[in-house]
């Protein structure tokens, strides 16, 4: 027996079970984080356990259910004793009274035998606060206002602290260390066997025997048991009435499958997930009816009433519509190429303040040590450039009429134009300082300037000779210390008139008759890139750029706001009209930090 087990498993006295009254006090919520998943990724959810945070309006009439099932009265195995809610040391407690049904009698017998009953609470979140993820971690969402809807007895709770409670030890010291160890070990084994029994695992199962023999803690066994049940499970999931800790993953599975079915039906995805076929041919109104029925709400009535109830009685329907909208936006956004990403250096910044990028030189050259081994000190020159972040957004509504008329496909197409607009905005902002030949703070001169050695003496046609001139100009660059870099030209950006000529010039496969006709490897290694924005400047102009890796990020910089690296959608119930409103937020900024990455020829 280890010290840890002794310290953790000290006995707590007799249980709170009152056999005659058929009551027992339970802990139905603690502030222990529970890992969740959403379209944004993983996060830890914390239920704040305070009198102000818990909306207890339903507590006095709340049912106790069997594993969150509410298909009939047979699933109700008891109720919460009115006025029994109390909050003690970060634990939400109440007293439950078991009915005289067959299921409840079995639970009461387990309690007589010394087993604990794992508890799970069904709840709805009304207000929450999000803390963004630290480096290498996940975000935390604290439910600062939440409403218990029901309490269930479950095989394995998500909240390890939720269970039937024992009376506090009032400081009694008449128990010897040996008695404490014996009772603690008996309690550990009883809880392990109780968890196994409630999950349909026999007491002589290898999993149980190994846990007892290896002095496994109850929490460790609970985790191992959950892994075992997931591996064994081959049946379809059951779905709860509301968002619950014990069953919420199943609810999210239903949401995901319905969202996938909607996207597949409207041609927004080519893959139909396993299990989504049952929802594939349902209209939005029919999906709303299905969700209302699954959650135990009234699903009858005309389409308009079904839509209103689906939007307001449960979070499932708006969540699914929001999920479809977000996935559509992000898929389209990711599919749109932006050429500036080839030549720009990406930054993620914590706020919207002006972005300052400091460019350090390569530092002083290394020198031989003196005979005494003395090192000479040197210093590095630096310069800095700044640019601003911008916040952009738009609001769009999915009306009740669009839902009733099953026009989500048309709405999704509209959302796709938002994705195109967001990507186009990034490209416009990133290319603006290049096409406008913006000035640098460091010397007050334009990006492309004769003094910078990166501007053609005169505009010419795109030819091999002119490409060689551009390559030579980049090779001749020096850093702020006056040292040669030298840079290799990698990209040639052209407008519409030069798109095909650039490809022919660089990728020619003609067998040369003479050495002069051969295309040099330095030219063949260039990558031609079409950029339509060049047409607005001058269609025949062309640019040459080095690889950002080679320039150590000098040149074009673009920035995204931490946590908002992609366009972000938020939704709410319609304010001016029935339905849902979606707000798109996007944060982006771009600017120049150096001229030593580019060459420009104005064209003929």
C-alpha positions in Angstrom: 0.0 0.0 0.0 1.5 3.4 -1.0 1.5 6.6 0.9 -0.6 8.3 -1.8 -3.4 5.8 -1.4 -3.4 6.1 2.4 -3.5 9.9 2.1 -6.3 9.9 -0.5 -8.4 7.1 0.9 -8.8 8.0 4.6 -12.3 7.0 5.6 -15.0 9.6 5.7 -17.5 8.0 8.2 -20.9 6.5 7.5 -22.9 7.2 4.4 -25.7 9.7 4.0 -28.0 7.0 2.9 -31.4 6.9 4.7 -32.9 3.5 3.8 -36.3 4.2 5.3 -36.7 7.6 3.5 -35.0 6.2 0.4 -32.8 9.3 0.2 -29.1 10.0 -0.2 -27.1 13.1 -0.6 -25.2 13.4 -3.9 -22.5 15.6 -5.4 -23.8 16.5 -8.9 -21.2 19.0 -10.0 -17.7 20.2 -9.1 -15.4 22.7 -10.8 -13.2 19.9 -12.2 -12.4 20.7 -15.9 -13.9 18.3 -18.5 -12.3 18.1 -22.0 -14.7 19.0 -24.8 -14.5 19.2 -28.6 -16.1 21.7 -31.0 -15.6 23.0 -34.5 -12.8 25.2 -33.1 -10.9 22.3 -31.5 -10.5 21.0 -28.0 -11.2 23.0 -24.8 -11.7 22.4 -21.1 -15.1 23.2 -19.8 -15.6 24.2 -16.1 -18.9 24.6 -14.4 -18.6 27.4 -11.9 -20.1 26.1 -8.6 -21.5 29.2 -6.8 -24.9 30.3 -5.8 -24.8 33.1 -8.4 -23.7 30.8 -11.2 -26.3 28.0 -10.7 -29.8 28.8 -11.9 -31.7 26.6 -9.5 -35.2 27.4 -10.7 -36.0 23.8 -11.8 -34.2 22.1 -8.9 -37.3 21.5 -6.7 -39.1 19.7 -9.5 -36.1 17.9 -11.1 -36.2 14.3 -12.0 -33.5 11.6 -11.4 -33.1 9.6 -14.6 -31.4 6.4 -15.7 -28.4 7.4 -17.8 -30.1 10.6 -19.1 -32.8 8.6 -20.9 -36.2 10.3 -20.9 -38.2 8.3 -23.4 -40.9 7.3 -20.9 -41.7 7.4 -17.2 -39.9 4.1 -16.8 -36.7 6.0 -17.2 -37.5 8.1 -14.1 -36.0 6.5 -11.0 -36.5 9.3 -8.5 -36.6 13.0 -7.8 -34.6 15.8 -6.1 -35.8 16.6 -2.6 -37.1 20.2 -2.7 -34.9 22.7 -0.9 -31.9 20.3 -0.6 -29.5 22.2 -2.9 -26.4 23.4 -1.1 -22.9 24.4 -2.1 -20.0 23.2 0.0 -16.3 23.8 -0.7 -16.8 24.0 -4.5 -19.3 21.1 -4.7 -22.9 21.4 -5.7 -24.9 18.9 -3.6 -28.5 17.9 -3.2 -30.5 15.1 -1.8 -32.3 12.7 -4.1 -35.2 10.3 -3.2 -35.3 7.0 -5.1 -38.7 5.7 -6.3 -40.0 2.2 -5.8 -39.5 1.1 -9.4 -37.5 -2.0 -10.2 -34.5 0.0 -11.4 -34.5 2.1 -8.2 -34.8 -0.9 -6.0 -31.6 -2.4 -7.6 -29.8 0.9 -7.0 -30.9 1.0 -3.4 -29.6 -2.5 -2.9 -26.2 -1.4 -4.3 -26.2 1.5 -1.8 -26.9 -0.9 1.0 -24.0 -3.1 -0.1 -21.7 -0.1 0.2 -21.4 0.9 -3.5 -21.3 4.5 -4.6 -23.4 5.6 -7.5 -21.7 7.8 -10.2 -23.8 10.9 -10.9 -24.1 13.0 -14.0 -26.0 16.3 -14.4 -27.9 17.4 -17.5 -27.6 21.2 -17.9 -27.9 24.1 -20.2 -25.2 26.9 -20.3 -26.6 30.5 -20.4 -23.4 32.5 -20.0 -19.8 31.6 -20.4 -16.3 33.1 -20.5 -13.5 31.8 -22.6 -9.8 32.0 -21.9 -7.6 31.4 -24.9 -5.2 28.5 -24.9 -1.7 29.0 -23.5 1.2 27.8 -25.6 0.9 24.0 -26.0 -2.4 23.9 -24.1 -6.1 24.2 -24.8 -8.6 27.0 -24.2 -10.8 27.0 -21.0 -14.5 27.8 -21.1 -16.0 28.7 -17.7 -19.8 28.4 -17.5 -20.6 31.4 -15.3 -24.4 30.9 -15.6 -25.8 27.4 -16.0 -29.1 25.6 -15.3 -29.4 22.0 -14.1 -32.1 20.2 -15.9 -31.9 16.7 -14.5 -29.7 14.3 -12.5 -28.8 10.9 -13.8 -27.2 7.8 -12.3 -24.7 6.7 -15.0 -22.0 4.0 -15.4 -19.1 6.5 -15.7 -19.4 10.2 -15.0 -17.3 12.8 -16.9 -16.9 14.6 -13.6 -14.9 12.3 -11.4 -16.2 14.2 -8.3 -19.8 13.6 -9.0 -21.1 10.7 -6.9 -23.2 9.8 -3.9 -21.7 11.5 -0.8 -20.5 10.2 2.6 -20.8 12.1 5.8 -17.9 14.2 6.8 -15.5 12.9 9.4 -16.0 15.3 12.3 -12.3 15.1 13.4 -12.6 11.6 15.0 -9.3 10.2 16.1 -10.2 6.9 17.7 -9.4 4.9 14.6 -5.9 3.3 14.5 -3.7 3.5 11.4 -4.2 -0.2 10.7 -8.0 0.3 10.8 -7.7 3.3 8.5 -5.6 1.3 6.0 -8.0 -1.6 6.1 -11.1 0.5 5.6 -9.5 2.6 2.9 -8.5 -0.5 0.9 -12.0 -2.0 1.3 -13.5 1.2 0.1 -11.1 1.3 -2.9 -11.9 -2.2 -3.9 -15.7 -1.7 -3.4 -15.7 1.4 -5.6 -13.7 -0.4 -8.3 -16.1 -3.4 -8.2 -19.1 -1.0 -8.1 -17.9 0.8 -11.2 -17.3 -2.4 -13.0 -20.8 -3.8 -12.1 -22.6 -0.7 -13.1 -20.8 -1.0 -16.5 -21.8 -4.6 -17.0 -18.3 -5.9 -16.2 -18.1 -9.1 -14.1 -16.2 -8.9 -10.8 -13.7 -11.6 -12.0 -12.9 -9.8 -15.2 -9.1 -9.3 -15.8 -9.6 -5.5 -15.8 -10.9 -5.6 -12.2 -8.4 -8.1 -10.9 -5.5 -6.1 -12.4 -6.7 -2.9 -10.9 -7.0 -4.4 -7.4 -3.7 -6.3 -7.5 -1.8 -3.3 -8.8 -3.1 -0.9 -6.2 -4.7 1.2 -9.0 -6.6 4.3 -7.8 -10.3 4.6 -8.5 -9.7 7.5 -10.9 -7.1 5.5 -12.8 -9.5 2.5 -13.0 -12.3 4.8 -14.2 -10.1 5.9 -17.1 -9.1 2.4 -18.0 -12.8 1.2 -17.8 -13.9 4.0 -20.1 -11.2 3.0 -22.6 -12.4 -0.6 -22.4 -16.1 0.3 -22.9 -15.2 2.5 -25.9 -13.3 -0.3 -27.5 -16.1 -2.7 -26.8 -18.9 -0.5 -28.0 -20.2 -1.4 -31.5 -23.8 -0.1 -31.2 -25.2 3.3 -32.2 -25.0 6.0 -29.5 -28.0 7.1 -27.5 -28.9 10.7 -27.3 -29.8 12.7 -24.2 -32.4 15.4 -23.7 -29.9 18.1 -23.2 -26.2 18.9 -23.0 -24.8 16.5 -20.3 -21.4 15.7 -18.9 -21.9 12.0 -19.2 -23.6 11.9 -22.6 -22.5 15.1 -24.3 -20.2 13.4 -26.7 -23.1 11.4 -28.2 -25.0 14.6 -28.6 -22.1 16.2 -30.5 -21.9 13.1 -32.6 -25.5 13.6 -33.7 -24.9 17.2 -34.5 -21.8 16.4 -36.5 -23.6 13.7 -38.5 -26.6 16.0 -39.2 -24.3 18.8 -40.3 -22.4 16.4 -42.6 -25.7 15.1 -44.1 -26.8 18.7 -44.8 -23.5 19.6 -46.5 -23.5 16.4 -48.6 -27.1 17.0 -49.7 -26.3 20.6 -50.9 -23.0 19.6 -52.5 -20.8 21.3 -50.0 -18.8 18.1 -49.3 -18.3 14.9 -51.3 -17.9 12.6 -48.2 -21.0 11.3 -46.4 -19.9 10.1 -43.0 -20.9 6.7 -41.6 -24.2 7.2 -39.8 -25.1 10.4 -41.6 -27.1 8.7 -44.3 -30.2 8.5 -42.1 -30.4 12.3 -42.2 -29.3 12.8 -45.9 -32.8 13.3 -47.4 -34.4 15.3 -44.6 -35.3 18.9 -45.1 -34.3 21.5 -42.5 -37.8 21.4 -41.1 -37.8 17.6 -40.9 -34.4 17.8 -39.1 -35.9 20.3 -36.7 -38.7 17.9 -35.9 -36.2 15.0 -35.4 -34.2 17.0 -32.9 -37.2 18.2 -31.0 -38.4 14.6 -30.7 -35.0 13.3 -29.6 -34.9 16.0 -26.9 -38.4 15.2 -25.6 -40.0 18.4 -26.9 -43.2 18.8 -28.9 -42.4 18.2 -32.5 -45.9 18.6 -34.0 -47.4 21.5 -35.8 -46.8 23.6 -38.9 -43.3 24.3 -40.3 -43.1 27.8 -38.8 -43.8 26.6 -35.3 -41.4 23.7 -35.6 -38.6 26.0 -36.8 -39.3 28.5 -33.9 -39.3 25.7 -31.3 -36.1 24.1 -32.8 -34.3 27.4 -32.7 -35.4 28.4 -29.2 -36.1 25.1 -27.3 -32.8 23.4 -27.9 -29.3 24.5 -28.8 -28.9 21.6 -31.3 -30.6 23.2 -34.3 -28.8 26.5 -34.3 -25.6 24.7 -33.4 -25.9 22.5 -36.5 -26.8 25.4 -38.8 -23.8 27.3 -37.4 -21.6 24.3 -37.9 -22.6 24.0 -41.6 -22.0 27.7 -42.1 -18.6 27.7 -40.4 -17.3 24.6 -42.2 -18.5 26.0 -45.5 -16.7 29.3 -44.8 -13.4 27.7 -43.7 -13.3 25.1 -46.5 -13.8 27.7 -49.1 -11.3 30.1 -47.4 -8.6 27.4 -47.3 -9.2 26.5 -51.0 -8.5 30.0 -52.3 -4.8 30.5 -53.1 -3.1 33.8 -52.2 0.1 34.5 -54.0 1.5 36.9 -51.3 2.0 33.9 -49.0 4.8 32.7 -51.3 6.9 35.8 -50.7 5.6 37.1 -47.3 6.6 36.4 -43.7 3.8 35.3 -41.5 3.3 36.8 -38.0 0.8 36.1 -35.2 0.3 39.1 -32.9 -1.5 39.3 -29.5 -3.4 42.5 -30.1 -4.3 45.2 -32.6 -1.5 47.6 -31.7 0.9 48.8 -34.5 3.2 45.9 -35.5 6.9 46.8 -35.3 9.4 44.5 -37.0 13.1 45.1 -36.1 15.7 44.0 -38.7 19.1 43.2 -37.3 22.1 43.1 -39.5 24.3 40.0 -39.8 26.5 41.4 -37.1 30.2 42.1 -37.1 32.6 39.7 -38.9 34.5 37.2 -36.8 38.1 38.1 -36.2 41.1 36.1 -35.0 41.8 36.2 -31.3 44.9 38.0 -30.1 47.9 36.1 -28.7 46.4 36.6 -25.2 43.2 35.0 -26.3 41.2 38.3 -26.0 37.9 38.6 -27.8 37.0 41.9 -29.5 33.5 43.3 -29.0 31.3 44.2 -31.8 27.7 45.5 -32.3 24.9 44.8 -34.8 23.1 47.6 -36.6 19.3 47.6 -36.7 16.3 49.3 -38.4 12.6 49.0 -37.8 9.4 49.3 -39.9 5.8 49.3 -38.7 2.4 48.5 -40.1 -1.1 48.4 -38.7 -3.6 45.6 -38.0 -7.1 46.0 -39.3 -10.4 44.6 -38.0 -13.0 43.8 -40.7 -16.5 42.3 -40.5 -20.0 41.8 -41.8 -23.4 40.5 -40.6 -25.7 38.2 -42.6 -29.0 36.6 -41.7 -30.4 33.2 -42.2 -34.1 33.9 -42.0 -36.9 31.7 -40.9 -38.4 31.8 -44.4 -35.0 30.5 -45.8 -35.1 27.6 -43.3 -38.7 26.7 -44.1 -38.0 26.8 -47.8 -34.9 24.7 -47.3 -32.6 27.3 -48.8 -29.6 26.5 -46.7 -27.7 25.6 -49.9 -28.3 29.1 -51.4 -27.2 30.6 -48.0 -24.1 28.4 -48.0 -23.2 29.7 -51.4 -23.5 33.2 -50.0 -21.2 32.2 -47.2 -18.7 31.0 -49.7 -18.6 34.5 -51.2 -17.7 35.7 -47.7 -14.7 33.3 -47.8 -13.7 34.6 -51.2 -14.1 38.2 -49.9 -11.9 37.5 -46.8 -9.1 35.9 -48.9 -9.4 38.7 -51.5 -9.1 41.3 -48.7 -5.9 39.7 -47.5 -4.4 39.7 -51.0 -5.4 43.4 -51.6 -3.8 44.5 -48.3 -0.7 42.4 -48.8 -0.1 43.5 -52.3 -0.9 47.2 -51.8 2.5 48.3 -50.5 4.2 46.5 -53.4 2.0 47.8 -56.1 1.8 51.3 -54.6 5.6 51.3 -54.2 5.3 52.4 -50.5 8.0 54.2 -48.7 10.2 52.7 -46.0 10.6 54.4 -42.7 14.3 53.5 -42.5 15.4 55.7 -45.4 12.3 57.5 -46.6 12.6 56.0 -50.1 10.2 53.9 -52.1 10.4 50.1 -52.0 11.6 50.1 -55.6 14.2 52.8 -56.0 17.4 53.3 -58.0 19.3 53.7 -54.7 18.1 50.3 -53.6 19.4 48.7 -56.8 16.1 46.9 -57.3 14.4 48.9 -60.1 15.0 48.4 -63.8 16.5 51.5 -65.5 13.7 51.4 -68.0 10.6 49.4 -68.5 11.1 46.6 -71.0 9.5 43.4 -72.4 9.8 40.2 -70.5 12.9 38.5 -71.9 15.7 36.2 -70.8 18.1 39.2 -70.7 15.8 41.1 -68.4 15.4 38.2 -66.1 19.1 37.9 -65.9 19.3 41.6 -65.0 16.8 41.1 -62.2 18.6 38.0 -60.9 21.9 40.0 -61.0 20.3 42.8 -59.0 19.2 40.4 -56.2 22.6 38.8 -56.2 24.2 42.2 -55.6 22.1 43.1 -52.5 23.9 44.1 -49.3 22.5 44.1 -45.8 22.4 47.0 -43.4 26.0 46.2 -42.4 27.1 46.6 -46.0 27.8 42.9 -46.4 26.8 41.0 -49.5 23.8 38.8 -48.9 23.6 37.6 -51.9 20.1 36.5 -52.8 18.7 34.0 -55.4 15.7 35.0 -57.5 13.0 32.3 -57.1 9.7 33.8 -58.3 8.7 35.8 -61.3 5.3 37.4 -60.8 3.5 38.5 -64.0 0.1 39.9 -65.2 -2.2 38.5 -67.9 -0.2 39.4 -71.0 3.0 37.8 -69.7 1.5 34.7 -68.1 2.0 32.3 -71.1 5.3 34.0 -72.3 6.8 33.6 -68.8 5.9 29.9 -68.9 7.4 29.4 -72.3 10.5 31.4 -71.4 11.2 29.5 -68.2 10.0 26.0 -69.1 11.1 25.8 -72.7 11.9 22.2 -73.8 13.2 23.2 -77.3 16.4 21.5 -78.2 18.9 24.3 -78.7 21.1 24.3 -81.9 23.7 26.5 -80.3 24.9 27.3 -76.8 23.4 30.8 -77.0 20.0 29.2 -77.6 20.1 27.1 -74.4 18.0 28.3 -71.4 20.3 28.7 -68.4 19.5 26.6 -65.3 19.2 29.8 -63.3 16.3 30.8 -65.5 14.8 27.3 -65.6 14.8 27.3 -61.8 12.5 30.4 -61.6 8.9 29.8 -60.7 6.4 31.8 -62.8 3.4 33.0 -60.8 0.3 34.8 -62.2 -1.1 37.6 -60.1 -4.1 39.4 -61.5 -3.6 42.6 -59.4 -0.5 43.4 -61.5 -2.9 44.2 -64.4 -4.3 47.2 -62.5 -0.7 48.6 -62.1 0.5 47.8 -65.6 -0.3 44.6 -67.4 3.2 44.1 -68.8 5.1 44.8 -65.6 6.8 42.0 -63.8 8.4 41.4 -60.4 11.1 39.0 -59.2 11.3 37.9 -55.5 13.6 35.8 -53.4 12.6 33.0 -51.1 11.6 34.3 -47.6 13.7 31.6 -46.1 16.8 33.0 -47.8 16.0 36.6 -46.7 15.3 35.6 -43.1 11.8 37.0 -43.5 12.9 40.5 -44.7 10.6 42.3 -47.0 6.8 41.7 -47.0 5.3 41.0 -43.6 1.7 40.0 -42.9 0.1 39.5 -39.5 -2.9 37.7 -38.0 -4.4 38.1 -34.6 -3.8 35.3 -32.1 -6.9 33.1 -31.9 -8.3 34.6 -35.1 -5.9 33.2 -37.6 -8.8 32.4 -39.9 -12.1 34.3 -40.5 -14.3 33.7 -37.5 -18.1 33.3 -37.5 -20.3 34.1 -34.5 -24.1 33.4 -34.5 -27.1 34.5 -32.4 -30.8 34.4 -32.7 -32.1 36.9 -35.1 -32.7 40.3 -33.6 -34.5 42.2 -36.4 -36.1 39.1 -37.9 -36.8 35.4 -36.9 -33.9 33.1 -37.7 -30.2 33.3 -37.1 -27.7 36.1 -37.6 -24.1 35.4 -38.5 -21.2 37.9 -37.9 -17.9 37.4 -39.7 -14.8 38.9 -38.1 -11.4 38.9 -39.7 -8.2 40.5 -38.5 -5.3 41.1 -40.9 -2.4 43.5 -41.5 0.5 43.8 -43.9 3.4 46.0 -44.6 7.0 46.3 -45.7 10.1 45.9 -43.5 12.9 45.9 -46.1 13.5 46.3 -49.8 16.1 43.5 -50.0 13.8 40.8 -51.4 12.3 42.2 -54.6 13.1 43.5 -58.1 10.7 45.4 -60.4 10.6 46.0 -64.1 7.7 48.4 -65.2 7.3 46.6 -68.5 7.0 48.0 -72.0 
